[in-house]
């Protein structure tokens, strides 16, 4: 599945690797030379489910998404990956297969590290091992939060929680660009129509407002009250 030959990282690639692994530029360059770097167009598969997990992937620039598909064809977002995010670690410590598809949401530049090469980096450079630990702890925390929300919150509560989370991650409680309704529905396990009705209702109540192509949470405390 990994087709391109290894290439020397461009300056942007090196900067992302230095930031991800909290390392020097020289070490980032060394790490970059271990990766097979490839550009994936929108909707292109980066990982296919049921393929051997033979690589660890680093999103250098772009946006990738892990999806799960039910038997009836319904899709659910498992996780999103953006600049500096790693995925595909399940095969590092033994034979494994990829559990789900990972596709590019938009044009994405991704580095693929063969498992033995990445294990060597983890063994030889503590900053790489620490970066992987930080990412896995954050991923576990997010998975536990989503599991709890799915079990305890209504659909409307999950939508409000996700809007509040995205707004806090942005600047001045602003989601820019505004979330795509279909993608937001996949994230919270609902439908586009339900998400649209909920957002329209929040706008009418003055809790959120449109600002050009962005969505601004005007009253975060009121939005938080609607979660539970």
N, C-alpha and C positions, 0 to 999 in steps of 0.2 A: 504493500500500500504506500510505502514511503519511496517516492520515485526520484526526487532530485538528489544530486550529489551535494556533499557538504560545501558550503560557500563561506568565505570570510564575512563576518558581520559588518554591515554598514554602521556609521557612527550612531544612528538612532538605535539600531539593534544593540550595540554595546551599552548605550546609556540605559536602556530598559533592563538589560541583564545586570548591570551594576546596581540599579535600584532594587530589582527583585531580590537579588542575593546579598544586598548591602555589602558590596565588595569593591575593591579598587578597580580602576579602569583596566589595568594589566590583567587581573584575574578575570574580569568580565570578557576580555578579548579571548583569553584561553578557553573559557566556558563556551563562548560563541563558536569557536572552531570545532567543538564537539557536536554541534547541532547541524542537522540537515534543515535548511531554511527554505520555506516555500510560501508563495502567495496563493490563497484560496479565494476564489470569487464567491459572491453571495450565493447561498443555498448549496454550496459544494460540500460534500462529506469530507470531514477530516478524519473521523474514526467511524468505522462501521460496527454495529453490534455483532457479537459472536466472532469477531476477528481476534486473533491472539493479541494480548496486551503487551506488545514488545517495545513500546516507546513511552517516554514521558514527554509531554508537549508543553511548550511555553508560548503563550500569546504575546508576541512582540508588539504588534499593533493591530487593533481590530476588535471583533466581537464574535465569539463562538458560543454555541448553546448545546447543552445535552438535553435530549428529548427522550421521553418514554411513550410508547404506543400501546394502547389497550387493544384487545382482540377485535372490538367493534370499530377500531380506527381512531378513537379519541386520543388526542395528544396531551401531554403534560410536560411542562418545563421542569427539569430536574435541577439544572444549574446553568448560570451564565458565566462566561469567562471573558475578561477584558484585559487590557494592557498589563503585562506583568503577572498574569495568573497562570498557574500550572494545572494540568490535568493528566490523567492516564497513569497514576502511580500504582494502580492495583496490581500490576505485574512485576513490581520491583523485587519482591521477596518470594517469588515462586510463580509457576505457570498459572496463568489466568486468561480469561477472555473478556473482551469489552462488553459491559452490561448493556450499554445504550449507544445510540448514534450521537455523534457530535458533529454539527454542521456550522458553517460560517454564516452569521447573520448578515454581515457586510464584508467587503473586501478585507481579508485578514492575513497578516503575515505571521506565520507560526514556525517555531523551531521544534524539531523532533529529535530527542536524545535517545539513542539506543539504551536499553535498560542497563547493560553492563557499564557503559560509559557514564551514565548518570550515577550509578552506585559508586563508581570510582571517584566522581566528584564529591559525593556526599562523604565518602570515607576520608578523602584527602583534604577537604576544605570544610571547616566547621560552619562557615557562613552559609554554605549550600544546605547542609543538614538542618541548620536552624531555620532557614527560610522555608524548607519543606514542612518542618514542625509547625511553624506559625500558620502556614496556609491550611494545613490539615486541622489544626485546632479551630480556626475560624470557620472552616467548612463544617466541622462537627457541630459547632455552636449554631450555625445557620440551619442545619438539618434538624436539630432538636427543636429549634424555634418554630420551623415550618410544621413539624409533626404536631407540636403542641397547639399551634393555631388551627391546624386542620381538624383537630379533635375537640377543641373548645370554643371556637369562634364560628359565628354564622358567616355566610358568604359575604354579606355586607361588611361584617367586621374584618374579614380577611382583606377585602378591597381597601377599606380605610387604613388598615395597618400597613399595607404595602405602599399606599400613597404617602403616608406619613414617613415611612422608612426611606423612600426615594427622595422626598423633599428634604429630610434631614441630611441626606448624603450630598445634596446639591448646595447651592449658594443661596442664602437668604430665603430658605424654605421654598425654593423654586425647582421644579422638575423641567429641565430643558435638554432636548425638546420634550414636549408633552408625551406621555406614554401612549404607545399604540394600543388601542383597546383590545385587539385580538391577542397581542402578546401579554398584556396585563391579565387577561382572562386565563390564559394558559398558566401563568405564574401562580394565580390564586385558586386554580381548579374550578373555574366557573365558565360562563359563556360571555360572548361579546355583548349580547343584548343586556344581560344583567349588569355588566360593568358600565355600559353606556347609561342605563337608567340610574345607577347609583351615582355616577359622576354628575349627571344632569341635576339630580336632586341636591347634591352638595353645592353645586353652583347656584341654584335657586335660593338656597339658605344662606348664601354668602360665606360659606366655609372655605371654598376654593374659587379661583377665578382664572379665566384665560388671559394671558398676556402675550399677544402675538402667537408664536409657536410654542410658548412655554405654559406651564400650569403652576400657579402660585397657591400655596396653602396660606390663606389669610388668617384663619383661626385654628392653629394647631391644637389647642386645648379642647376645642369643641370637636375636632376630628378625632382626637384621642378618646373622648367620651363615647363616641359612636362605635368604637372597636368592641367593647364588651356589653 
